[in-house]
Amino acid sequence: MTNFLKNKKILLIITGGIACYKSLDLIRRLQDKGADINCILTESAKEFVNTITFESLLGKKIFSNLFTLSHEKEMNHIKLATEVDVILVIPCTANFIAKMANGIADDLATNILIASKKIKIIAPAMNSNMWTNNAVKKNLSTLNKMNVNVFSPQRGRLACGSKGSGKLMEIHEIIENLNDIFCPKELNKRKILVTAGASIEKIDPVRYISNYSSGIQGYEIAKSLSLHGAEVILVTGSTNLEKPRNIKIIDASSAKDFYEKVSGELPFDVFISAAAISDWRIEKFSQNKIKKNNNEKLKLGFLRNIDVLKKISNNKLRPKLVIGFSAETSNLITNSKKKLTEKNCDWIVANNVGIEEVFGSNYNKVSLITKTKTNHWPKMKKSDVAKKISKEIVNFFKKNRLIS
Ligand SMILES: Cc1cc2nc3c(=O)[nH]c(=O)nc-3n(C[C@H](O)[C@H](O)[C@H](O)COP(=O)(O)O)c2cc1C
């Protein structure tokens, strides 16, 4: 991982959760990366960890109180708020999420967040009942709209002894995600369209045909490209995923709808077709709900759908780079290479959905097939697959001297 954290000014706000102690490990690792760290502890956080421990590790004073801070000569809360590159709240309590979402400014940490226009990130950690509580969900959705990044907690064993969601993201992942935020914006001015999720073909007003695609891979690619500075458009089918910020989102349902929405955005520089779009549609949509009556069988006719990838690949405004996805259950590489030629695309990301648990999983094992090479990547997180694809795209533009 290239280190983009060197000399970055990071303000850590530690709030009063049981995972407080983990922020010490974060500080150590950020110091190793050469980051310049300042630290604030809320009054509750001081019930969990000792100020002296933080000050010894940091080798400087930590801040806590709004009013004593105003007596400091070299530091005031506006300075702390503005002279940073990023503010990370770790761990972030349910209480602190609520305060941020509602603009409450009753201590040093909340005042700084209100006074700062810098990148804000929270890494929540709490009991799973708290994490799934509707008030917390509502506040998180508000923070999302306020452009606050959320390093989402994971499932695992929680401090209260139960298992569930709400565990602080692993420190090494927090470092990786922080690092990504500072990655060079090499795809600046590049317009990239990504499709994701499952298509829907209606049978009658209450039924449809769809597939197991979760959309995770496409969403991760869109997010990663956006971090690289690209102007990303995400044409998305049905998913349960949180809509990413800073990305233009266009909803699509049927294959025809996907095609119209995608082609309506031409021209763009890169097309990544990660959506699972049905090859077939119902021959005759029934205006009324199809009744069972006394029938033991129901026969439905199907027609071939429009091939969105092939159409865009052969469009007169064809993007410079067209990347398809190939989900196969047999002869993965042979079938994917055939697809590459038949659909006239530049790269195919091939995955075997027959043996690997891919749909809905956060992991993927793919091969990147181009006209000249096939690279088999090991099983990794879909977010890491996304990072690798982004890197390949950056290299493509560099190699072709297309980086502006
Ligand atoms: C033992 C103990 C553990 C706690 N752990 C958490 C936690 O992990 N996450 C959380 O959101 N709140 C937790 N709380 C509740 C917070 O400490 C409480 O809401 C507090 O007001 C947070 O203050 P702050 O957000 O200003 O730091 C815990 C409380 C206690 C007593």
The ligand as an SDF file (V2000), in Angstrom:
LIG
                    3D

 31 33  0  0  0  0  0  0  0  0999 V2000
  -19.3000    0.6050   30.4420 C   0  0  0  0  0  0  0  0  0  0  0  0
  -19.8990    1.4550   29.3730 C   0  0  0  0  0  0  0  0  0  0  0  0
  -19.6490    1.1540   28.0620 C   0  0  0  0  0  0  0  0  0  0  0  0
  -20.1950    1.9240   27.0290 C   0  0  0  0  0  0  0  0  0  0  0  0
  -19.9140    1.6050   25.7510 N   0  0  0  0  0  0  0  0  0  0  0  0
  -20.4860    2.3080   24.7480 C   0  0  0  0  0  0  0  0  0  0  0  0
  -20.2100    1.9550   23.3970 C   0  0  0  0  0  0  0  0  0  0  0  0
  -19.4360    1.0390   23.1000 O   0  0  0  0  0  0  0  0  0  0  0  0
  -20.8250    2.6760   22.4230 N   0  0  0  0  0  0  0  0  0  0  0  0
  -21.6790    3.6910   22.7020 C   0  0  0  0  0  0  0  0  0  0  0  0
  -22.2220    4.2760   21.7620 O   0  0  0  0  0  0  0  0  0  0  0  0
  -21.9230    4.0630   23.9730 N   0  0  0  0  0  0  0  0  0  0  0  0
  -21.3470    3.4020   25.0140 C   0  0  0  0  0  0  0  0  0  0  0  0
  -21.6060    3.7730   26.2980 N   0  0  0  0  0  0  0  0  0  0  0  0
  -22.4660    4.9340   26.5590 C   0  0  0  0  0  0  0  0  0  0  0  0
  -21.6820    6.2410   26.4450 C   0  0  0  0  0  0  0  0  0  0  0  0
  -20.5680    6.2230   27.2930 O   0  0  0  0  0  0  0  0  0  0  0  0
  -22.5930    7.4100   26.7850 C   0  0  0  0  0  0  0  0  0  0  0  0
  -23.6400    7.5060   25.8170 O   0  0  0  0  0  0  0  0  0  0  0  0
  -21.8630    8.7240   26.8660 C   0  0  0  0  0  0  0  0  0  0  0  0
  -22.7860    9.7510   27.1310 O   0  0  0  0  0  0  0  0  0  0  0  0
  -21.0800    9.0450   25.6000 C   0  0  0  0  0  0  0  0  0  0  0  0
  -20.5170   10.3420   25.6980 O   0  0  0  0  0  0  0  0  0  0  0  0
  -19.6950   10.9950   24.4680 P   0  0  0  0  0  0  0  0  0  0  0  0
  -20.4390   10.6540   23.2320 O   0  0  0  0  0  0  0  0  0  0  0  0
  -19.6940   12.4670   24.7510 O   0  0  0  0  0  0  0  0  0  0  0  0
  -18.3120   10.4710   24.5460 O   0  0  0  0  0  0  0  0  0  0  0  0
  -21.0360    3.0230   27.3530 C   0  0  0  0  0  0  0  0  0  0  0  0
  -21.2820    3.3320   28.6800 C   0  0  0  0  0  0  0  0  0  0  0  0
  -20.7280    2.5630   29.6800 C   0  0  0  0  0  0  0  0  0  0  0  0
  -21.0000    2.9350   31.0930 C   0  0  0  0  0  0  0  0  0  0  0  0
  1  2  1  0
  2  3  1  0
  2 30  2  0
  3  4  2  0
  4  5  1  0
  4 28  1  0
  5  6  2  0
  6  7  1  0
  6 13  1  0
  7  8  2  0
  7  9  1  0
  9 10  1  0
 10 11  2  0
 10 12  1  0
 12 13  2  0
 13 14  1  0
 14 15  1  0
 14 28  1  0
 15 16  1  0
 16 17  1  0
 16 18  1  0
 18 19  1  0
 18 20  1  0
 20 21  1  0
 20 22  1  0
 22 23  1  0
 23 24  1  0
 24 25  2  0
 24 26  1  0
 24 27  1  0
 28 29  2  0
 29 30  1  0
 30 31  1  0
M  END
$$$$
